């Protein structure tokens, strides 16, 4: 592993250096290597750190042994993604306290920026499991990446649905990647890493401590354009994730449930507070289409050239509709006439293609192609 990556890992393993402290250190020192080689007196001059924390950071850095960590990273074939890397997710970069480093098994793709989180109770009802699986499957089939936490209950079925839908899914853990928690999801975690990624900001041997999960929830919501709460009691981790999504300027959705079930109380409370009620995946698509202009994201390569986010392939029906959209505005009535398909099918397909960045709706229910 390159020394630069090792330096990032060293800072990550210092308990006193969280996302906010890291930002302060980088503002002063510009690189992890400069922090590591700094003197105690230099650390004490960093704005917002203070003498007490500076002493703890300095002591930990001098006594740090990361050989075991590096061996585990190699053993489990883990990739280290830092804030400076080109494949660091752009959605996550925009939150207040993004992790400056995380561990990953699998890979991020550009199209994962088009993603929705599905969260809910670990003690999910059969109804909740069924809904999480269906929503996950339908989103994945539409080319939308499903984000969740690989926990028991709703998370498990959201991931399973995404895999069944042939799409991508990302699991964010509250423990180190040397283990999968819960143990019964080991095979599921492996499947997720093959069809997406399993990620964590915690060092390799970190245990699934209960204090870790609220911390990881900000990553679940931060990776996503919106968060769907399927089932949740009044005070739960799922509601923490929903509140974090709101703070991050993301959409919040909720699935209505049985009015006599305590597991519906959290979702119903969100709906009362203005969360979008979701009955099927189209309710989610309709709401996030406002982000469509930002979904065809440009990233910089090493050559400083820009590329656009890859788009999902079209099925036969979508291709037929797309072929009717030209490089100049075409009214929807003309598309309906040319395609000879139901208006409902055409409208939903046009909406999906707009989200994928293929077309753009202009005034008067007219559509035009976008460069890809």
Secondary structure, 3 states (H helix, E strand, C coil): CCHHHHHHHHHHCCCCCCHHHHHHHHHHHCCHHHHHCCCHHHHHCCCCCHHHHHHHHHHHHHCCCCHHHHHHHHHCCCEEEECCCCCCCHHHHCCCCCCCEEEEEECCCHHHHCEEEEECCCCCCHHHHHHHHHHHHHHHHCCCEEEECCCCCHHHHHHHHHHHCCCCEEEECCCCCCCCCCHHHHHHHHHHHHCEEEEECCCCCCCCCHHHHHHHHHHHHHCCCEEEECCCCCCCHHHHHHHHHHHCCCEEEEECCCCCCHHHHHHHHHHHCCCEEECCHHHHHHHHHHHHHHHCCEEECCCCCEEECCCCCCCHHHHHHHHCCCCCCEEHHHHHHHHCCCHHHHHHHHHHHHHCCCEEEECCCEEEECCC
